[in-house]
Amino acid sequence: MSSAAAMVRDLRQLLAKLAALLATQTAKEAPNIAKELGAQQQFDQAVGAVRGLLAQLKAVLVQLRQPLLNADTVLAGFEIFNAGLGTFGRGEAFTDIRQLLGLHDDPFAPLIQAVDKGRQALGAVLQLAGQLPSADNLKDFGKELEQLDKSLAALLADVSRTEPTGG
């Protein structure tokens, strides 16, 4: 099972490879080749479709950023709470009370066990939540998408400016 953070990472890697491809001389010649083959319209449509997908992806990222910022704040609070439960769940909070009252058995054991189970469950939730992408990661991803869109737009501009070679 892939985490959301792993999916974002993989998508970023894919788009980085696309950006690297667009930077090659072959890609820069693609507009000329399309024009020579009389496929400029198809080329424009294909590049436009990719740009449209990038725009949709960016819109989703913009919508996800604020909820991820909110989740990060909430999760930070739960992490602090969970750390406190760890101390409580080990029974350290009751040691002095037991000694003061001279209790040899541990009447707080059921409570301590219940708190520790809650701490373990919260820890599992926090671990799962740690697989979410960070809001900053999405912000950087958005910048990468913008740069990729500019590269694609430049290809379309190249088609309209170039003359077919050969002849």
C-alpha positions as CSV (number, residue, x, y, z in Angstrom):
1,M,0.0,0.0,0.0
2,S,1.4,3.4,-1.0
3,S,1.1,6.4,1.2
4,A,-0.1,9.7,0.0
5,A,3.4,11.1,0.5
6,A,4.9,8.3,-1.6
7,M,2.4,9.0,-4.4
8,V,3.2,12.7,-4.4
9,R,6.9,11.8,-4.4
10,D,6.5,9.4,-7.4
11,L,4.4,12.0,-9.3
12,R,7.0,14.6,-8.7
13,Q,9.7,12.3,-10.0
14,L,7.6,11.6,-13.1
15,L,7.1,15.3,-13.8
16,A,10.8,15.9,-13.2
17,K,11.6,13.4,-15.9
18,L,9.1,15.1,-18.2
19,A,10.8,18.4,-17.5
20,A,14.2,16.9,-18.2
21,L,12.8,15.5,-21.5
22,L,11.4,18.9,-22.5
23,A,14.9,20.4,-21.9
24,T,16.4,18.0,-24.5
25,Q,17.3,19.1,-28.1
26,T,14.9,16.5,-29.4
27,A,12.0,18.0,-27.6
28,K,12.9,21.4,-28.8
29,E,12.8,20.1,-32.3
30,A,9.3,18.5,-31.8
31,P,7.5,21.7,-32.9
32,N,9.5,21.7,-36.2
33,I,8.8,18.1,-36.8
34,A,5.1,18.5,-36.1
35,K,5.0,21.4,-38.6
36,E,6.9,19.5,-41.2
37,L,4.6,16.6,-40.9
38,G,1.5,18.8,-41.0
39,A,0.6,17.7,-37.5
40,Q,0.8,21.1,-35.8
41,Q,-2.8,21.0,-34.8
42,Q,-2.4,17.6,-33.2
43,F,0.8,18.7,-31.5
44,D,-1.0,21.8,-30.1
45,Q,-3.8,19.6,-28.9
46,A,-1.5,17.1,-27.2
47,V,0.5,19.8,-25.5
48,G,-2.7,21.6,-24.5
49,A,-4.1,18.5,-23.0
50,V,-0.9,18.0,-20.9
51,R,-1.1,21.6,-19.8
52,G,-4.7,21.1,-18.9
53,L,-3.8,18.1,-16.7
54,L,-1.1,20.1,-15.0
55,A,-3.5,22.9,-14.3
56,Q,-6.0,20.4,-12.8
57,L,-3.3,18.9,-10.6
58,K,-2.2,22.3,-9.4
59,A,-5.8,23.2,-8.5
60,V,-6.0,20.0,-6.4
61,L,-2.7,20.9,-4.7
62,V,-4.0,24.4,-3.9
63,Q,-7.1,22.8,-2.3
64,L,-5.1,20.3,-0.3
65,R,-2.5,22.8,1.1
66,Q,-4.7,24.4,3.8
67,P,-6.2,21.2,5.2
68,L,-2.7,19.8,5.4
69,L,-1.5,22.8,7.3
70,N,-4.4,22.4,9.7
71,A,-3.8,18.7,10.1
72,D,-0.1,19.4,10.8
73,T,-1.1,21.7,13.6
74,V,-3.5,19.3,15.1
75,L,-1.1,16.4,14.8
76,A,1.6,18.4,16.6
77,G,-0.8,18.8,19.5
78,F,-1.6,15.1,19.5
79,E,2.1,14.2,19.5
80,I,2.6,16.3,22.7
81,F,-0.5,14.8,24.3
82,N,0.7,11.3,23.3
83,A,4.1,11.9,24.9
84,G,2.3,12.9,28.1
85,L,0.2,9.8,28.0
86,G,3.4,7.8,27.8
87,T,4.5,9.0,31.1
88,F,1.1,8.5,32.6
89,G,0.7,5.1,31.0
90,R,3.9,3.9,32.6
91,G,2.4,4.7,36.0
92,E,5.0,7.2,36.9
93,A,2.3,9.7,37.9
94,F,1.0,7.3,40.6
95,T,4.3,6.2,42.1
96,D,4.4,8.9,44.8
97,I,0.7,8.4,45.7
98,R,1.2,4.7,46.2
99,Q,4.3,5.3,48.4
100,L,2.6,8.0,50.4
101,L,-0.4,5.8,51.0
102,G,1.8,2.8,51.7
103,L,0.0,0.7,49.0
104,H,1.9,-2.5,48.1
105,D,-0.4,-3.6,45.3
106,D,-1.2,-1.3,42.4
107,P,-4.9,-0.2,42.5
108,F,-4.2,2.1,39.5
109,A,-3.1,-0.8,37.2
110,P,-6.4,-1.0,35.3
111,L,-6.4,2.7,34.7
112,I,-2.7,2.7,33.7
113,Q,-3.3,-0.2,31.3
114,A,-6.3,1.6,29.7
115,V,-4.3,4.8,29.3
116,D,-1.4,2.9,27.7
117,K,-3.8,1.2,25.2
118,G,-5.1,4.6,24.3
119,R,-1.5,5.9,23.9
120,Q,-0.7,3.0,21.6
121,A,-3.8,3.6,19.5
122,L,-3.0,7.3,19.2
123,G,0.6,6.5,18.3
124,A,-0.6,4.2,15.5
125,V,-2.8,7.1,14.2
126,L,0.1,9.5,14.4
127,Q,2.3,7.1,12.5
128,L,-0.3,6.7,9.8
129,A,-0.8,10.5,9.6
130,G,3.0,10.8,9.2
131,Q,2.5,9.4,5.7
132,L,0.7,12.5,4.5
133,P,2.6,14.9,2.3
134,S,3.6,18.1,4.0
135,A,2.0,21.4,3.0
136,D,5.5,22.8,2.1
137,N,6.1,19.8,-0.1
138,L,2.9,20.6,-2.0
139,K,3.9,24.3,-2.3
140,D,7.2,23.3,-3.9
141,F,5.4,20.9,-6.1
142,G,3.1,23.7,-7.4
143,K,6.2,25.7,-8.4
144,E,7.5,22.7,-10.3
145,L,4.2,22.4,-12.1
146,E,4.3,26.1,-13.1
147,Q,7.8,25.7,-14.5
148,L,6.7,22.6,-16.5
149,D,3.7,24.5,-17.8
150,K,6.0,27.4,-19.0
151,S,8.2,24.8,-20.8
152,L,5.2,23.4,-22.5
153,A,3.9,26.9,-23.4
154,A,7.3,27.6,-24.9
155,L,6.9,24.6,-27.2
156,L,3.6,25.9,-28.4
157,A,5.1,29.3,-29.0
158,D,8.0,27.6,-31.0
159,V,5.5,26.0,-33.3
160,S,3.9,29.2,-34.2
161,R,7.2,31.0,-34.8
162,T,9.1,28.4,-36.8
163,E,9.0,27.7,-40.4
164,P,9.1,24.1,-41.7
165,T,12.5,23.0,-42.7
166,G,13.2,21.2,-45.9
167,G,11.2,21.7,-48.8
